[in-house]
Amino acid sequence: MLGADAMARCLKEENVGVVFGYPGVAICPFFNSMLSVDIERVLVRTEQNAAHMASGYARISGKVGVCVATSGPGATNLITGIATAYADSIPIVCITGQVDSGQLGSDVFQEADITGAVESFVKYSYLVKNVEDIPRIFREAFHIASTGRRGPVLIDVPIDIQNAVISRFVYPAEVNLRTYKPTVKGHTEQIKKVIKAITGSKRPIICVGGGVHLSDATYEVRNFAHKYGIPVVSTLMGLSVMPTNDPLYFGMVGNNGKPYANKAMNESDLIIMIGARVADRAISQPDLIMDNTVLVHIDVDPAEIGKNVGPHIPLVGDIKAIFEEINKYDAECNCADWVETLNGYKADAPQRKKPRAEYVDPAVFITMLSEKLNDDAIYVADVGQNQMWSCGYHIVKNGRFLTSGGMGTMGYSIPAAIGARAAEPQRQIVAVCGDGSFQMSMMELATMQQHGLPVKIIIFHNGYLGLVREYQYHVYKGHYSVVDLSGSPDFGKLSEAYGIPFYKLKNMEGASKVLDDFLSCKDPALMEVMIDPMDVVK
């Protein structure tokens, strides 16, 4: 058995169903060995999107996503995707080919120190120096990526190691890393303190983050909220933990969140932060809010607790395990008046200013789209104005909302949606992007067609990098610099070139019928939605 054979065998041992990648000479031995195992191989059109696809796959399947690239530019092209996964704690394993180990450090053709380059945004990285270490390294990599605070792990394998003969393949049954022992079970005394804090609270609020999804704890957290009638808000990454129309849900917090959600945080006497960073996207001025508020911070990563503000009750552990335990306890909590107050704030919230009638209103359109989507649909938002409108107006039923939160990576939605489709072939999946972010990953239309992954793509077309233009309008008094997207392709002709059905909506007239036709299409489909170039998020 060659080292490359062992690599493929390791993926099979980990029950990997699909890998997303782009071959090159330095990783060819591995791809050749992949022919002998029953694992789907998806050819991407640029390596960054391989990492995004692995991310989308991981977030929907609950398994570790896998992406593969060759040495040099192949490996460095992965970097933005790796950083994106790291910022949102998504478990992926990234496999890169490397030049011959005897030539490392010689600046030979397509050599790049990828382990050094990604050091600040991976959980761990390996440079394989001995073919006998491959089973152990792969077992550790998957364990590290999928436990504790999830995240990306990189394995760099020189081509001579891939071609070397491994004397004996034994895949470890267990992993025992002396310096890596993530906490799973929450401390009983801290759990009792949380229950006591709930009993003494008049205006509690639960703030859920992406960690709830990563722990697969949506059911447990929803039960907790409903058991005590505690209102819930979410961070960007926590969207879809609660259905949008749940009477206890009050929207997204933060700079671009709902004003009544932020008001709930400001006036609360008890904040229960679950799987979220206490950072600018959730709490813009944590020191002010914490003056008269008890903060409970529950997270699997002890480094996050106290990083930006010290909690009164820290609770470290896996969220699912913690809430399975918390839900066994009982506390007295009467939040009816508090919920009624928040409903009043919600009713009094200012309405969004409508754009010109000759264009599509993105808020109305997204709400209409949401109502037509299947109950368990997956909605993937890109970055920019489209993301903010999606956060504010997409109605989550029992589906998922995916986006790039921590890194805010444009071009994320299409590859992530493709990865999600590979994980759940039967679910309805829609990617929503702007005309700027679409052009960062439009080459993956070929991947969709080649591998039969029928994702529905909606492009909000305003001819600008909308959110940057909006920022320049407010900060620089309308002096626009490098935000005009003139020269963009004809999206209808582009769709035709890829053999993909195309739909176009110029205004809201007939929008319902166009959406019905678009969503009922069995193939990949592209819809261009014309929006007011001067429209703003708020």
KAVENSUL-V360288 format. One record per residue. N is the residue number from 1. PHI is phi in degrees with one decimal (* if undefined). OMEGA is omega as a letter, one per 30 degrees, with the letter a starting at -180 (NA if undefined). NEAR is the number of other ideal C-beta (glycine too) atoms within 8 Angstrom. Layout:
N|PHI|OMEGA|NEAR + N|PHI|OMEGA|NEAR
This chain:
1|*|l|7 + 2|-82.4|l|12 + 3|-57.0|l|16 + 4|-63.0|l|12 + 5|-62.5|l|11 + 6|-63.5|l|14 + 7|-60.2|l|15 + 8|-64.1|l|14 + 9|-64.4|l|12 + 10|-60.7|l|13 + 11|-62.5|l|13 + 12|-65.6|l|11 + 13|-62.2|l|9 + 14|-88.2|l|10 + 15|59.4|l|6 + 16|-70.0|a|11 + 17|-98.1|a|8 + 18|-154.0|l|11 + 19|-123.4|l|14 + 20|-111.3|a|17 + 21|-166.3|a|16 + 22|-145.2|a|13 + 23|-80.3|l|9 + 24|-160.1|a|13 + 25|-55.5|a|8 + 26|-69.5|l|14 + 27|-119.4|a|20 + 28|-61.0|l|12 + 29|-56.0|l|12 + 30|-64.5|a|15 + 31|-63.9|l|12 + 32|-64.0|l|8 + 33|-68.1|l|13 + 34|-65.0|l|11 + 35|-65.4|a|6 + 36|-94.1|l|6 + 37|-121.5|a|10 + 38|-87.4|l|3 + 39|-131.1|a|12 + 40|-67.8|l|7 + 41|-117.9|a|9 + 42|-107.7|l|13 + 43|-84.4|l|10 + 44|-84.1|l|14 + 45|-105.0|l|9 + 46|-156.7|a|11 + 47|-63.6|l|15 + 48|-53.2|a|13 + 49|-71.8|l|19 + 50|-63.1|l|18 + 51|-67.6|l|19 + 52|-64.6|l|17 + 53|-65.6|l|18 + 54|-61.4|l|17 + 55|-64.6|l|18 + 56|-60.1|l|19 + 57|-62.8|a|16 + 58|-63.1|a|16 + 59|-68.7|a|13 + 60|-94.2|a|14 + 61|-80.1|a|10 + 62|80.1|l|5 + 63|-102.2|l|12 + 64|-79.3|l|12 + 65|-81.7|a|17 + 66|-129.1|l|14 + 67|-129.7|a|18 + 68|-137.8|l|15 + 69|-147.7|l|17 + 70|-86.9|a|15 + 71|-75.2|l|16 + 72|60.9|a|13 + 73|-64.3|l|7 + 74|-61.3|l|17 + 75|-67.9|a|18 + 76|-67.8|l|10 + 77|-65.6|l|11 + 78|-73.4|a|17 + 79|-57.2|a|11 + 80|-62.6|l|11 + 81|-66.8|l|17 + 82|-66.0|l|16 + 83|-62.2|l|12 + 84|-63.6|l|17 + 85|-64.4|a|17 + 86|-63.7|a|15 + 87|-63.6|a|11 + 88|-108.0|l|13 + 89|58.0|a|12 + 90|-98.8|a|15 + 91|-79.8|l|15 + 92|-134.5|l|17 + 93|-112.1|a|16 + 94|-108.4|a|17 + 95|-107.1|l|16 + 96|-123.1|l|17 + 97|-77.2|l|18 + 98|-140.8|l|15 + 99|-64.4|l|14 + 100|-49.5|a|9 + 101|-60.3|l|10 + 102|-73.0|a|5 + 103|-106.2|l|9 + 104|-58.3|a|10 + 105|86.6|a|4 + 106|-98.9|a|6 + 107|57.9|l|4 + 108|-77.6|a|8 + 109|-55.2|l|5 + 110|57.4|l|13 + 111|-96.9|l|13 + 112|-146.3|l|10 + 113|-78.5|a|6 + 114|-72.1|l|15 + 115|-64.4|l|11 + 116|-70.5|a|6 + 117|-65.7|a|10 + 118|-99.8|a|14 + 119|-53.6|a|8 + 120|-83.3|l|3 + 121|-140.1|l|9 + 122|-129.6|l|13 + 123|-69.7|l|9 + 124|-165.9|l|9 + 125|-140.6|a|12 + 126|-126.5|l|12 + 127|-110.2|a|8 + 128|-76.1|a|14 + 129|-109.5|a|7 + 130|-136.1|a|6 + 131|-59.9|a|11 + 132|-66.7|a|7 + 133|-84.4|a|9 + 134|-57.4|a|15 + 135|-59.1|l|12 + 136|-63.2|a|8 + 137|-63.7|l|11 + 138|-64.4|l|16 + 139|-62.4|l|14 + 140|-64.9|a|12 + 141|-60.1|l|13 + 142|-67.1|l|12 + 143|-65.8|a|10 + 144|-65.1|a|13 + 145|-63.6|a|15 + 146|-105.3|a|9 + 147|-123.5|a|7 + 148|58.4|l|9 + 149|-78.0|a|11 + 150|-60.9|l|10 + 151|173.0|a|12 + 152|-80.2|l|17 + 153|-127.7|a|16 + 154|-111.6|l|16 + 155|-122.2|a|14 + 156|-103.1|a|13 + 157|-123.8|l|16 + 158|-57.9|a|16 + 159|-64.5|l|16 + 160|-70.1|l|9 + 161|-70.3|l|14 + 162|-63.7|a|15 + 163|-91.2|l|9 + 164|-76.9|a|9 + 165|-91.7|l|7 + 166|-90.6|a|13 + 167|-69.7|a|4 + 168|-154.6|l|5 + 169|-96.6|l|8 + 170|-132.7|a|5 + 171|-86.7|a|10 + 172|-60.0|l|8 + 173|-76.6|a|3 + 174|-133.6|l|4 + 175|-119.8|l|7 + 176|-134.2|a|4 + 177|-101.2|a|9 + 178|-60.4|a|4 + 179|-99.2|a|4 + 180|-130.3|a|7 + 181|-134.9|a|5 + 182|-64.0|l|8 + 183|-77.5|l|11 + 184|-110.3|a|6 + 185|-82.0|l|9 + 186|-72.0|a|15 + 187|-68.7|a|9 + 188|-58.6|a|7 + 189|-64.5|l|6 + 190|-69.4|l|11 + 191|-62.7|l|14 + 192|-63.8|l|9 + 193|-65.7|l|9 + 194|-63.2|l|14 + 195|-61.4|l|12 + 196|-64.9|l|9 + 197|-64.6|l|13 + 198|-64.1|a|13 + 199|-60.2|a|9 + 200|-89.5|a|5 + 201|-95.4|l|11 + 202|-107.4|a|6 + 203|-133.9|a|10 + 204|-77.9|l|17 + 205|-141.6|l|14 + 206|-103.3|l|13 + 207|-114.7|a|17 + 208|-101.6|l|15 + 209|-120.9|a|15 + 210|-63.3|l|13 + 211|-61.0|l|14 + 212|-66.2|l|15 + 213|-65.1|a|14 + 214|-63.5|l|11 + 215|-89.8|a|11 + 216|56.9|a|7 + 217|-111.7|a|11 + 218|-56.5|a|9 + 219|-60.7|a|6 + 220|-65.7|a|12 + 221|-70.3|l|15 + 222|-60.1|l|11 + 223|-60.4|l|10 + 224|-60.5|a|13 + 225|-61.3|a|14 + 226|-74.4|l|8 + 227|-61.0|a|7 + 228|-108.4|a|11 + 229|69.1|a|11 + 230|-85.8|l|14 + 231|-65.6|a|15 + 232|-127.0|l|15 + 233|-123.6|a|16 + 234|-137.0|l|15 + 235|-80.1|l|17 + 236|-56.1|a|11 + 237|-76.9|l|12 + 238|-90.3|l|16 + 239|-58.7|a|12 + 240|83.4|l|9 + 241|-64.2|l|12 + 242|-112.1|l|13 + 243|-60.1|a|8 + 244|-57.5|a|10 + 245|-91.4|l|7 + 246|-63.3|a|9 + 247|-61.1|l|5 + 248|-93.7|a|12 + 249|-97.0|a|13 + 250|-124.6|l|12 + 251|89.3|a|11 + 252|-87.0|l|15 + 253|-98.3|l|15 + 254|106.1|a|13 + 255|-57.2|a|6 + 256|-111.0|a|9 + 257|-88.8|l|12 + 258|-75.3|a|12 + 259|-60.3|a|9 + 260|-73.0|l|13 + 261|-69.7|l|13 + 262|-65.0|l|12 + 263|-65.3|l|10 + 264|-62.2|l|15 + 265|-65.3|a|14 + 266|-65.5|a|7 + 267|-98.8|a|6 + 268|-70.6|l|11 + 269|-102.3|l|9 + 270|-149.0|l|13 + 271|-106.1|l|13 + 272|-105.3|a|12 + 273|-91.1|a|14 + 274|-120.3|l|14 + 275|63.0|a|16 + 276|-139.8|l|15 + 277|-80.1|l|10 + 278|-85.9|a|13 + 279|-128.6|a|7 + 280|-61.2|a|7 + 281|-72.2|a|9 + 282|-105.7|a|13 + 283|-132.7|a|12 + 284|-70.7|l|7 + 285|-132.0|a|6 + 286|-59.2|a|10 + 287|-63.1|a|7 + 288|-70.9|a|6 + 289|-65.6|a|11 + 290|-77.5|a|8 + 291|-57.1|a|6 + 292|-122.7|a|3 + 293|-132.3|l|10 + 294|-87.5|l|10 + 295|-107.2|l|13 + 296|-105.0|a|14 + 297|-117.9|a|13 + 298|-112.4|a|13 + 299|-157.2|l|16 + 300|-78.3|a|13 + 301|-101.4|a|9 + 302|-63.3|a|8 + 303|-69.1|a|5 + 304|-78.3|a|10 + 305|-77.8|a|11 + 306|88.1|a|8 + 307|-67.9|a|7 + 308|-110.5|l|7 + 309|-155.3|a|10 + 310|-78.4|l|5 + 311|-77.4|l|11 + 312|-75.9|a|7 + 313|-131.1|l|12 + 314|-82.1|l|9 + 315|-143.4|a|14 + 316|-98.9|l|11 + 317|156.6|l|13 + 318|-71.2|a|11 + 319|-62.3|l|17 + 320|-61.4|l|10 + 321|-63.6|a|11 + 322|-64.6|a|14 + 323|-79.3|l|13 + 324|-61.6|l|9 + 325|-79.3|a|12 + 326|-58.8|a|12 + 327|-68.5|l|10 + 328|-81.3|a|5 + 329|-89.7|l|9 + 330|-130.0|l|4 + 331|-138.1|l|9 + 332|-96.9|a|5 + 333|-148.7|l|11 + 334|-115.5|a|6 + 335|-106.8|a|13 + 336|-56.9|a|7 + 337|-66.2|a|7 + 338|-65.6|l|11 + 339|-64.2|l|12 + 340|-63.6|l|8 + 341|-61.8|a|8 + 342|-66.6|l|13 + 343|-63.6|l|8 + 344|-65.2|l|8 + 345|-59.8|a|12 + 346|-66.0|a|10 + 347|-66.8|a|6 + 348|-89.4|a|6 + 349|-63.2|l|9 + 350|-62.4|l|4 + 351|-83.1|l|4 + 352|-66.7|l|7 + 353|-68.1|a|5 + 354|-79.8|l|5 + 355|-75.7|a|10 + 356|-62.8|a|5 + 357|-66.9|a|6 + 358|-75.2|l|5 + 359|-118.0|l|12 + 360|-79.0|l|13 + 361|-83.3|a|10 + 362|-60.9|a|15 + 363|-66.2|l|10 + 364|-65.5|a|10 + 365|-62.5|a|13 + 366|-64.5|l|13 + 367|-63.9|l|11 + 368|-63.5|l|11 + 369|-57.4|a|12 + 370|-58.3|a|13 + 371|-65.7|a|7 + 372|-88.2|a|9 + 373|-70.1|l|13 + 374|-60.8|a|7 + 375|-57.8|a|7 + 376|-106.9|a|9 + 377|-62.6|l|12 + 378|-107.1|a|15 + 379|-111.6|a|15 + 380|-113.5|a|18 + 381|-97.8|l|15 + 382|-85.4|a|19 + 383|-118.9|a|12 + 384|128.3|l|14 + 385|-58.8|a|15 + 386|-57.9|l|16 + 387|-66.4|a|11 + 388|-67.7|l|11 + 389|-64.7|l|13 + 390|-62.9|l|14 + 391|-60.2|a|14 + 392|-84.1|a|13 + 393|-127.9|l|12 + 394|-74.1|a|14 + 395|-98.4|l|9 + 396|-83.9|l|14 + 397|-97.7|l|11 + 398|-124.3|l|6 + 399|-99.2|a|14 + 400|-128.4|l|11 + 401|-117.7|l|12 + 402|-116.0|l|14 + 403|-164.9|l|16 + 404|-92.3|a|13 + 405|-98.4|a|12 + 406|-64.6|a|9 + 407|-97.3|a|11 + 408|60.2|a|7 + 409|-92.5|l|12 + 410|-65.5|a|10 + 411|88.4|a|13 + 412|-76.9|a|17 + 413|-65.3|a|16 + 414|-66.8|l|19 + 415|-63.1|l|17 + 416|-64.3|l|17 + 417|-66.1|l|17 + 418|-62.8|l|17 + 419|-62.5|l|19 + 420|-63.9|l|18 + 421|-65.9|l|13 + 422|-64.1|l|16 + 423|-77.2|a|10 + 424|-131.7|a|10 + 425|-62.4|a|5 + 426|-93.0|a|3 + 427|-87.5|l|13 + 428|-76.1|a|10 + 429|-131.8|a|13 + 430|-124.5|l|15 + 431|-105.7|a|14 + 432|-116.1|a|14 + 433|-143.7|l|16 + 434|-93.8|l|15 + 435|-70.7|l|14 + 436|-78.1|a|12 + 437|-67.8|l|16 + 438|-58.5|a|14 + 439|-72.7|l|10 + 440|-83.2|a|8 + 441|-142.9|a|15 + 442|-66.7|l|9 + 443|-63.9|a|9 + 444|-77.7|l|14 + 445|-57.9|l|14 + 446|-65.1|l|9 + 447|-62.9|l|15 + 448|-58.1|a|13 + 449|-68.5|a|11 + 450|-61.2|a|7 + 451|-105.0|l|9 + 452|62.4|a|5 + 453|-116.1|a|10 + 454|-76.7|l|11 + 455|-89.1|l|13 + 456|-93.5|a|14 + 457|-118.8|l|15 + 458|-115.3|l|11 + 459|-111.7|l|13 + 460|-80.6|a|15 + 461|-105.8|l|11 + 462|-126.0|l|13 + 463|76.5|a|9 + 464|-136.0|l|12 + 465|-78.5|a|10 + 466|-59.1|a|14 + 467|-70.9|l|10 + 468|-70.4|l|9 + 469|-60.2|l|11 + 470|-62.0|l|11 + 471|-63.0|l|8 + 472|-65.5|l|13 + 473|-63.2|a|11 + 474|-77.9|a|6 + 475|-87.9|a|6 + 476|-110.4|l|9 + 477|55.2|l|5 + 478|80.9|l|6 + 479|-83.1|a|6 + 480|-91.4|a|10 + 481|-134.8|l|6 + 482|56.2|l|3 + 483|-124.9|a|10 + 484|-79.7|a|7 + 485|-96.1|l|11 + 486|-55.6|a|5 + 487|100.1|l|3 + 488|-64.7|a|8 + 489|-73.2|l|6 + 490|-75.6|a|5 + 491|-66.3|l|15 + 492|-66.3|l|9 + 493|-68.7|l|8 + 494|-63.0|l|12 + 495|-60.7|l|12 + 496|-61.4|l|9 + 497|-62.0|l|6 + 498|-91.1|a|9 + 499|72.2|a|5 + 500|-112.7|l|13 + 501|-57.2|a|9 + 502|-125.2|l|12 + 503|-132.0|a|11 + 504|-136.7|l|10 + 505|-126.7|a|14 + 506|-91.0|l|7 + 507|-151.6|a|10 + 508|-77.6|l|9 + 509|-65.6|l|4 + 510|76.1|a|6 + 511|-61.6|a|12 + 512|-62.3|a|8 + 513|-66.4|l|7 + 514|-62.4|l|11 + 515|-63.9|l|11 + 516|-60.4|l|9 + 517|-64.2|a|9 + 518|-62.1|a|11 + 519|-74.1|a|10 + 520|-82.7|l|6 + 521|-63.2|a|10 + 522|-79.8|a|4 + 523|-100.5|l|7 + 524|-55.8|a|13 + 525|-145.9|a|13 + 526|-125.9|l|14 + 527|-123.6|l|14 + 528|-101.1|a|12 + 529|-118.2|a|13 + 530|-82.5|l|11 + 531|-122.1|a|13 + 532|-59.7|a|8 + 533|-58.2|a|7 + 534|-100.9|l|5 + 535|-66.0|l|11 + 536|-124.8|a|8 + 537|-65.6|a|9 + 538|-109.3|NA|4
